[in-house]
Amino acid sequence: MERLDCILINLDWCIRFKNALVLHLPFFKSNHRAVLIKFIELTGTNKNRRLFRFIVVWLTHAQFDPFIKEFWCKELNWDDRLRDFRVELRRWNKEVFGNIFAWKCKLIR
């Protein structure tokens, strides 16, 4: 048997609906399968699954360029370097730049 039914989406749709899953439902009385698009709830409980977001204002900080140049001199493969970069950038954000979300909460209070 073949899966005859599929879904076609474009990049804009993928960006807009990051939490969508496509499921093929079980066969019934034909070789066609119903397609179900399910939207999963994104929760902040799993920190390992949290999306990395680059904050443009980091570019204005005087210590950002030296941080980048020092980090990218490491001899690692691309995947390891990118993973480590996310970790180091989050650390740099907290220790050097300061957490802008904490600043925002403080200003609002």
PyRosetta script that sets phi, psi and omega in degrees:
from pyrosetta import init, pose_from_sequence

init()
pose = pose_from_sequence("MERLDCILINLDWCIRFKNALVLHLPFFKSNHRAVLIKFIELTGTNKNRRLFRFIVVWLTHAQFDPFIKEFWCKELNWDDRLRDFRVELRRWNKEVFGNIFAWKCKLIR")
pose.set_psi(1, 150.2)
pose.set_omega(1, 178.2)
pose.set_phi(2, -119.5)
pose.set_psi(2, 154.4)
pose.set_omega(2, 173.3)
pose.set_phi(3, -85.8)
pose.set_psi(3, 110.9)
pose.set_omega(3, -176.1)
pose.set_phi(4, -93.0)
pose.set_psi(4, -18.4)
pose.set_omega(4, -175.4)
pose.set_phi(5, -103.2)
pose.set_psi(5, 137.9)
pose.set_omega(5, -179.9)
pose.set_phi(6, -144.9)
pose.set_psi(6, 178.4)
pose.set_omega(6, 180.0)
pose.set_phi(7, -126.2)
pose.set_psi(7, 142.1)
pose.set_omega(7, 179.5)
pose.set_phi(8, -120.4)
pose.set_psi(8, 124.0)
pose.set_omega(8, 180.0)
pose.set_phi(9, -133.2)
pose.set_psi(9, 163.4)
pose.set_omega(9, 176.9)
pose.set_phi(10, -114.9)
pose.set_psi(10, 176.8)
pose.set_omega(10, -176.1)
pose.set_phi(11, -61.8)
pose.set_psi(11, -41.3)
pose.set_omega(11, 179.4)
pose.set_phi(12, -59.0)
pose.set_psi(12, -41.4)
pose.set_omega(12, 179.1)
pose.set_phi(13, -64.4)
pose.set_psi(13, -42.9)
pose.set_omega(13, 179.2)
pose.set_phi(14, -60.2)
pose.set_psi(14, -42.3)
pose.set_omega(14, -179.7)
pose.set_phi(15, -67.1)
pose.set_psi(15, -41.3)
pose.set_omega(15, -177.4)
pose.set_phi(16, -71.4)
pose.set_psi(16, -34.9)
pose.set_omega(16, -176.0)
pose.set_phi(17, -119.5)
pose.set_psi(17, 65.5)
pose.set_omega(17, -177.5)
pose.set_phi(18, -65.5)
pose.set_psi(18, -21.6)
pose.set_omega(18, -175.9)
pose.set_phi(19, -97.6)
pose.set_psi(19, 20.3)
pose.set_omega(19, -177.8)
pose.set_phi(20, -92.7)
pose.set_psi(20, 140.9)
pose.set_omega(20, 173.5)
pose.set_phi(21, -122.3)
pose.set_psi(21, 142.8)
pose.set_omega(21, 176.3)
pose.set_phi(22, -107.1)
pose.set_psi(22, 123.4)
pose.set_omega(22, -179.8)
pose.set_phi(23, -119.2)
pose.set_psi(23, 139.4)
pose.set_omega(23, 173.9)
pose.set_phi(24, -100.8)
pose.set_psi(24, 119.1)
pose.set_omega(24, -177.2)
pose.set_phi(25, -75.3)
pose.set_psi(25, 160.2)
pose.set_omega(25, -176.7)
pose.set_phi(26, -60.7)
pose.set_psi(26, 157.3)
pose.set_omega(26, 176.5)
pose.set_phi(27, -64.3)
pose.set_psi(27, 148.8)
pose.set_omega(27, 172.5)
pose.set_phi(28, -115.3)
pose.set_psi(28, -111.1)
pose.set_omega(28, -177.0)
pose.set_phi(29, -103.9)
pose.set_psi(29, 20.7)
pose.set_omega(29, 176.9)
pose.set_phi(30, -148.3)
pose.set_psi(30, 178.7)
pose.set_omega(30, 177.9)
pose.set_phi(31, -90.8)
pose.set_psi(31, 8.3)
pose.set_omega(31, 175.4)
pose.set_phi(32, -89.0)
pose.set_psi(32, 148.2)
pose.set_omega(32, 178.0)
pose.set_phi(33, -123.6)
pose.set_psi(33, 136.7)
pose.set_omega(33, 176.1)
pose.set_phi(34, -71.7)
pose.set_psi(34, 144.5)
pose.set_omega(34, 179.4)
pose.set_phi(35, -106.8)
pose.set_psi(35, 129.3)
pose.set_omega(35, 179.1)
pose.set_phi(36, -116.5)
pose.set_psi(36, 126.7)
pose.set_omega(36, 173.4)
pose.set_phi(37, -100.2)
pose.set_psi(37, 117.5)
pose.set_omega(37, -176.0)
pose.set_phi(38, -113.9)
pose.set_psi(38, 133.9)
pose.set_omega(38, 177.9)
pose.set_phi(39, -102.9)
pose.set_psi(39, 115.7)
pose.set_omega(39, -179.5)
pose.set_phi(40, -87.6)
pose.set_psi(40, 149.7)
pose.set_omega(40, 179.8)
pose.set_phi(41, -78.5)
pose.set_psi(41, 126.6)
pose.set_omega(41, 176.8)
pose.set_phi(42, -89.9)
pose.set_psi(42, 120.5)
pose.set_omega(42, 179.9)
pose.set_phi(43, -116.6)
pose.set_psi(43, 155.8)
pose.set_omega(43, 179.3)
pose.set_phi(44, -90.5)
pose.set_psi(44, 13.0)
pose.set_omega(44, -175.9)
pose.set_phi(45, -74.7)
pose.set_psi(45, -28.7)
pose.set_omega(45, -178.9)
pose.set_phi(46, -101.0)
pose.set_psi(46, 99.1)
pose.set_omega(46, -175.5)
pose.set_phi(47, -66.8)
pose.set_psi(47, -25.0)
pose.set_omega(47, 178.7)
pose.set_phi(48, -69.4)
pose.set_psi(48, -22.5)
pose.set_omega(48, -178.9)
pose.set_phi(49, -96.3)
pose.set_psi(49, 1.0)
pose.set_omega(49, -177.7)
pose.set_phi(50, -65.8)
pose.set_psi(50, 136.4)
pose.set_omega(50, -179.7)
pose.set_phi(51, -70.2)
pose.set_psi(51, 143.6)
pose.set_omega(51, 174.7)
pose.set_phi(52, -85.0)
pose.set_psi(52, 130.7)
pose.set_omega(52, 178.6)
pose.set_phi(53, -125.1)
pose.set_psi(53, 127.2)
pose.set_omega(53, 176.6)
pose.set_phi(54, -84.6)
pose.set_psi(54, 128.1)
pose.set_omega(54, -178.3)
pose.set_phi(55, -102.0)
pose.set_psi(55, 116.4)
pose.set_omega(55, -172.0)
pose.set_phi(56, -59.6)
pose.set_psi(56, -31.8)
pose.set_omega(56, -177.8)
pose.set_phi(57, -64.2)
pose.set_psi(57, -17.9)
pose.set_omega(57, 174.9)
pose.set_phi(58, -57.6)
pose.set_psi(58, -32.6)
pose.set_omega(58, -178.3)
pose.set_phi(59, -62.5)
pose.set_psi(59, -22.4)
pose.set_omega(59, -178.4)
pose.set_phi(60, -84.1)
pose.set_psi(60, -12.4)
pose.set_omega(60, -177.1)
pose.set_phi(61, -77.2)
pose.set_psi(61, 135.6)
pose.set_omega(61, -176.6)
pose.set_phi(62, -62.2)
pose.set_psi(62, -28.3)
pose.set_omega(62, -177.0)
pose.set_phi(63, -93.7)
pose.set_psi(63, 2.2)
pose.set_omega(63, -177.5)
pose.set_phi(64, -71.6)
pose.set_psi(64, -47.1)
pose.set_omega(64, 179.8)
pose.set_phi(65, -59.8)
pose.set_psi(65, -47.5)
pose.set_omega(65, 176.7)
pose.set_phi(66, -60.4)
pose.set_psi(66, -37.1)
pose.set_omega(66, 177.7)
pose.set_phi(67, -60.7)
pose.set_psi(67, -46.6)
pose.set_omega(67, -179.7)
pose.set_phi(68, -63.4)
pose.set_psi(68, -47.1)
pose.set_omega(68, -178.5)
pose.set_phi(69, -62.6)
pose.set_psi(69, -40.2)
pose.set_omega(69, 178.9)
pose.set_phi(70, -66.8)
pose.set_psi(70, -42.7)
pose.set_omega(70, -176.8)
pose.set_phi(71, -67.1)
pose.set_psi(71, -44.8)
pose.set_omega(71, -173.6)
pose.set_phi(72, -76.1)
pose.set_psi(72, -2.0)
pose.set_omega(72, 174.7)
pose.set_phi(73, -79.2)
pose.set_psi(73, -11.7)
pose.set_omega(73, -178.6)
pose.set_phi(74, -64.4)
pose.set_psi(74, 143.7)
pose.set_omega(74, 178.7)
pose.set_phi(75, -93.0)
pose.set_psi(75, 82.0)
pose.set_omega(75, 177.9)
pose.set_phi(76, -130.1)
pose.set_psi(76, 160.9)
pose.set_omega(76, 174.1)
pose.set_phi(77, -73.6)
pose.set_psi(77, 166.8)
pose.set_omega(77, -171.9)
pose.set_phi(78, -58.5)
pose.set_psi(78, -46.3)
pose.set_omega(78, -177.1)
pose.set_phi(79, -64.1)
pose.set_psi(79, -44.8)
pose.set_omega(79, 179.2)
pose.set_phi(80, -65.6)
pose.set_psi(80, -40.8)
pose.set_omega(80, -179.6)
pose.set_phi(81, -63.6)
pose.set_psi(81, -43.0)
pose.set_omega(81, -179.4)
pose.set_phi(82, -65.9)
pose.set_psi(82, -43.3)
pose.set_omega(82, 177.9)
pose.set_phi(83, -61.5)
pose.set_psi(83, -47.4)
pose.set_omega(83, 179.6)
pose.set_phi(84, -65.4)
pose.set_psi(84, -35.2)
pose.set_omega(84, 179.2)
pose.set_phi(85, -61.4)
pose.set_psi(85, -43.9)
pose.set_omega(85, 178.5)
pose.set_phi(86, -59.0)
pose.set_psi(86, -44.8)
pose.set_omega(86, -179.0)
pose.set_phi(87, -63.8)
pose.set_psi(87, -48.0)
pose.set_omega(87, -178.4)
pose.set_phi(88, -66.9)
pose.set_psi(88, -36.3)
pose.set_omega(88, 179.2)
pose.set_phi(89, -67.6)
pose.set_psi(89, -37.9)
pose.set_omega(89, 175.6)
pose.set_phi(90, -64.3)
pose.set_psi(90, -41.0)
pose.set_omega(90, 178.0)
pose.set_phi(91, -64.3)
pose.set_psi(91, -45.6)
pose.set_omega(91, 179.0)
pose.set_phi(92, -59.9)
pose.set_psi(92, -41.3)
pose.set_omega(92, 179.5)
pose.set_phi(93, -59.7)
pose.set_psi(93, -43.8)
pose.set_omega(93, -178.6)
pose.set_phi(94, -72.9)
pose.set_psi(94, -43.0)
pose.set_omega(94, -171.7)
pose.set_phi(95, -87.1)
pose.set_psi(95, -34.8)
pose.set_omega(95, -174.7)
pose.set_phi(96, -106.2)
pose.set_psi(96, -57.0)
pose.set_omega(96, -175.3)
pose.set_phi(97, -73.8)
pose.set_psi(97, -42.0)
pose.set_omega(97, -175.0)
pose.set_phi(98, 98.8)
pose.set_psi(98, 140.6)
pose.set_omega(98, -176.1)
pose.set_phi(99, -77.0)
pose.set_psi(99, 111.0)
pose.set_omega(99, -176.9)
pose.set_phi(100, -66.7)
pose.set_psi(100, -25.8)
pose.set_omega(100, 178.8)
pose.set_phi(101, -71.0)
pose.set_psi(101, -35.7)
pose.set_omega(101, 175.3)
pose.set_phi(102, -67.5)
pose.set_psi(102, -40.4)
pose.set_omega(102, 176.8)
pose.set_phi(103, -60.2)
pose.set_psi(103, -43.6)
pose.set_omega(103, -179.2)
pose.set_phi(104, -61.1)
pose.set_psi(104, -46.6)
pose.set_omega(104, 179.6)
pose.set_phi(105, -61.3)
pose.set_psi(105, -40.8)
pose.set_omega(105, 179.6)
pose.set_phi(106, -64.2)
pose.set_psi(106, -42.8)
pose.set_omega(106, 178.7)
pose.set_phi(107, -65.2)
pose.set_psi(107, -38.8)
pose.set_omega(107, 179.9)
pose.set_phi(108, -66.0)
pose.set_psi(108, -40.4)
pose.set_omega(108, 178.1)
pose.set_phi(109, -64.7)
pose.dump_pdb("model.pdb")
